[in-house]
Amino acid sequence: MKKLSFLIAPILILVFNANAQTQKGDQNLGLGFNFNTSSGNYADVMPIEIGTITSTYFSASPAYSYFIANNVDLGASLGFGTGTERTYQPPSSASILSKQVTNDYTTTLYLRKYFLFNNKIGIRTGPYFLYQYYNSNVVNNPGDPTQNFSNSGKNLQAGISADFVYYPSKRIGLAVNLGGLYYTNQKSYSTSQNSTNSTVDFQFLNTNLSLSAFYVIGH
């Protein structure tokens, strides 16, 4: 499956501090945006025909953190996301086979340690815990409401993530996510069946691009 996925997350942050950006007592108030799109192919077995699947996703998440010590912040974020996945039948058949719209609500807690050189460039890393609730509405064979159904579920995720951080000036900061190691437990519920799935994943500079930019205000 060929996949194009990009994530753009500009963040506006207010920081209250008389010295550097990451000293004890500083506070960060931010807003993140996430956009993701992907497309790929699938094959019907009998007969063998190629169809396509496309998906888009957008989310927004305000965040707050407090520096409990120099270069260590404790924070939380709340997020809302919505995504649409469309499955198209092979070219010899009709167009849209199914459409799924998913909304999710996410809460994340994190603790991060900053390792900066000259308060300009470095890494921030640490553990985080994420809880997400989602619900989906699926329309199969549009025009036939008997084929429609809904499902919901929740994700629990814990792990360690790392960002590359760069401050081009005292008031402007840039960061890119490098990846992380995390465990995910997913539970889904539908009218036909319930399921549980657990995974452990490691990602480093994958196809997702996660960027952030923040503005710093000090005394």
DAVEN-V869553 format. One record per residue. N is the residue number from 1. RES is the residue in one letter. OMEGA is omega in whole degrees, -180 to 180 (NA if undefined). NEAR is the number of other C-alpha atoms within 8 Angstrom. Layout:
BEGIN
n=N res=RES omega=OMEGA near=NEAR
n=N res=RES omega=OMEGA near=NEAR
END
This chain:
BEGIN
n=1 res=M omega=175 near=5
n=2 res=K omega=-173 near=6
n=3 res=K omega=173 near=7
n=4 res=L omega=-176 near=8
n=5 res=S omega=176 near=10
n=6 res=F omega=-174 near=11
n=7 res=L omega=180 near=11
n=8 res=I omega=-176 near=11
n=9 res=A omega=175 near=12
n=10 res=P omega=-177 near=11
n=11 res=I omega=176 near=12
n=12 res=L omega=-173 near=11
n=13 res=I omega=172 near=11
n=14 res=L omega=-178 near=11
n=15 res=V omega=-178 near=12
n=16 res=F omega=-176 near=11
n=17 res=N omega=-179 near=12
n=18 res=A omega=-175 near=6
n=19 res=N omega=-178 near=7
n=20 res=A omega=-174 near=8
n=21 res=Q omega=-170 near=11
n=22 res=T omega=-180 near=11
n=23 res=Q omega=-180 near=13
n=24 res=K omega=-179 near=10
n=25 res=G omega=176 near=10
n=26 res=D omega=178 near=12
n=27 res=Q omega=180 near=11
n=28 res=N omega=175 near=12
n=29 res=L omega=-172 near=12
n=30 res=G omega=176 near=12
n=31 res=L omega=-178 near=12
n=32 res=G omega=177 near=13
n=33 res=F omega=-176 near=12
n=34 res=N omega=175 near=11
n=35 res=F omega=-176 near=12
n=36 res=N omega=175 near=10
n=37 res=T omega=180 near=11
n=38 res=S omega=177 near=10
n=39 res=S omega=-180 near=12
n=40 res=G omega=-178 near=10
n=41 res=N omega=171 near=10
n=42 res=Y omega=-176 near=8
n=43 res=A omega=168 near=8
n=44 res=D omega=-175 near=10
n=45 res=V omega=-177 near=6
n=46 res=M omega=-9 near=5
n=47 res=P omega=-180 near=5
n=48 res=I omega=177 near=7
n=49 res=E omega=-175 near=10
n=50 res=I omega=173 near=11
n=51 res=G omega=-178 near=13
n=52 res=T omega=175 near=12
n=53 res=I omega=177 near=12
n=54 res=T omega=179 near=11
n=55 res=S omega=174 near=11
n=56 res=T omega=-179 near=11
n=57 res=Y omega=177 near=12
n=58 res=F omega=176 near=11
n=59 res=S omega=176 near=11
n=60 res=A omega=-175 near=11
n=61 res=S omega=171 near=11
n=62 res=P omega=-176 near=11
n=63 res=A omega=177 near=13
n=64 res=Y omega=174 near=11
n=65 res=S omega=-179 near=11
n=66 res=Y omega=180 near=11
n=67 res=F omega=-178 near=15
n=68 res=I omega=176 near=9
n=69 res=A omega=177 near=9
n=70 res=N omega=177 near=8
n=71 res=N omega=177 near=11
n=72 res=V omega=178 near=14
n=73 res=D omega=177 near=13
n=74 res=L omega=-173 near=12
n=75 res=G omega=-180 near=11
n=76 res=A omega=176 near=11
n=77 res=S omega=175 near=12
n=78 res=L omega=-176 near=11
n=79 res=G omega=171 near=11
n=80 res=F omega=-180 near=11
n=81 res=G omega=176 near=11
n=82 res=T omega=-178 near=11
n=83 res=G omega=179 near=11
n=84 res=T omega=176 near=11
n=85 res=E omega=179 near=11
n=86 res=R omega=176 near=12
n=87 res=T omega=-179 near=12
n=88 res=Y omega=178 near=12
n=89 res=Q omega=177 near=13
n=90 res=P omega=-174 near=12
n=91 res=P omega=-177 near=9
n=92 res=S omega=-178 near=5
n=93 res=S omega=178 near=6
n=94 res=A omega=-174 near=9
n=95 res=S omega=-173 near=8
n=96 res=I omega=178 near=11
n=97 res=L omega=179 near=12
n=98 res=S omega=178 near=12
n=99 res=K omega=-180 near=12
n=100 res=Q omega=177 near=11
n=101 res=V omega=-176 near=11
n=102 res=T omega=172 near=11
n=103 res=N omega=180 near=11
n=104 res=D omega=-180 near=11
n=105 res=Y omega=-169 near=11
n=106 res=T omega=171 near=12
n=107 res=T omega=-179 near=11
n=108 res=T omega=173 near=11
n=109 res=L omega=-177 near=11
n=110 res=Y omega=174 near=11
n=111 res=L omega=-173 near=11
n=112 res=R omega=175 near=11
n=113 res=K omega=-180 near=10
n=114 res=Y omega=174 near=11
n=115 res=F omega=-174 near=8
n=116 res=L omega=173 near=9
n=117 res=F omega=178 near=7
n=118 res=N omega=-179 near=5
n=119 res=N omega=-176 near=8
n=120 res=K omega=-171 near=11
n=121 res=I omega=179 near=11
n=122 res=G omega=-175 near=11
n=123 res=I omega=167 near=11
n=124 res=R omega=-176 near=12
n=125 res=T omega=178 near=11
n=126 res=G omega=-177 near=11
n=127 res=P omega=175 near=11
n=128 res=Y omega=176 near=12
n=129 res=F omega=-176 near=11
n=130 res=L omega=172 near=12
n=131 res=Y omega=-179 near=11
n=132 res=Q omega=172 near=11
n=133 res=Y omega=180 near=11
n=134 res=Y omega=173 near=11
n=135 res=N omega=-175 near=11
n=136 res=S omega=172 near=11
n=137 res=N omega=-176 near=11
n=138 res=V omega=176 near=11
n=139 res=V omega=177 near=12
n=140 res=N omega=180 near=10
n=141 res=N omega=-177 near=9
n=142 res=P omega=-177 near=9
n=143 res=G omega=178 near=4
n=144 res=D omega=-175 near=8
n=145 res=P omega=180 near=7
n=146 res=T omega=-179 near=4
n=147 res=Q omega=-177 near=8
n=148 res=N omega=175 near=10
n=149 res=F omega=179 near=8
n=150 res=S omega=173 near=10
n=151 res=N omega=180 near=11
n=152 res=S omega=180 near=11
n=153 res=G omega=178 near=11
n=154 res=K omega=177 near=11
n=155 res=N omega=172 near=12
n=156 res=L omega=-177 near=11
n=157 res=Q omega=177 near=11
n=158 res=A omega=-179 near=11
n=159 res=G omega=178 near=11
n=160 res=I omega=179 near=11
n=161 res=S omega=-179 near=13
n=162 res=A omega=176 near=12
n=163 res=D omega=168 near=12
n=164 res=F omega=-175 near=12
n=165 res=V omega=178 near=13
n=166 res=Y omega=176 near=10
n=167 res=Y omega=177 near=12
n=168 res=P omega=174 near=8
n=169 res=S omega=-178 near=7
n=170 res=K omega=-174 near=9
n=171 res=R omega=-179 near=9
n=172 res=I omega=177 near=11
n=173 res=G omega=179 near=14
n=174 res=L omega=179 near=12
n=175 res=A omega=174 near=11
n=176 res=V omega=-180 near=11
n=177 res=N omega=180 near=12
n=178 res=L omega=-179 near=10
n=179 res=G omega=-180 near=12
n=180 res=G omega=177 near=11
n=181 res=L omega=-175 near=11
n=182 res=Y omega=177 near=11
n=183 res=Y omega=-179 near=11
n=184 res=T omega=172 near=11
n=185 res=N omega=-177 near=11
n=186 res=Q omega=175 near=11
n=187 res=K omega=-180 near=11
n=188 res=S omega=-176 near=11
n=189 res=Y omega=177 near=10
n=190 res=S omega=-179 near=9
n=191 res=T omega=-177 near=7
n=192 res=S omega=-177 near=4
n=193 res=Q omega=173 near=6
n=194 res=N omega=-179 near=8
n=195 res=S omega=178 near=7
n=196 res=T omega=-179 near=8
n=197 res=N omega=179 near=7
n=198 res=S omega=-180 near=8
n=199 res=T omega=171 near=7
n=200 res=V omega=-175 near=8
n=201 res=D omega=172 near=7
n=202 res=F omega=179 near=8
n=203 res=Q omega=177 near=8
n=204 res=F omega=180 near=7
n=205 res=L omega=-179 near=9
n=206 res=N omega=-175 near=7
n=207 res=T omega=176 near=7
n=208 res=N omega=177 near=8
n=209 res=L omega=-177 near=12
n=210 res=S omega=-178 near=10
n=211 res=L omega=172 near=12
n=212 res=S omega=176 near=12
n=213 res=A omega=-179 near=12
n=214 res=F omega=-179 near=12
n=215 res=Y omega=-174 near=11
n=216 res=V omega=174 near=12
n=217 res=I omega=179 near=9
n=218 res=G omega=178 near=10
n=219 res=H omega=NA near=6
END
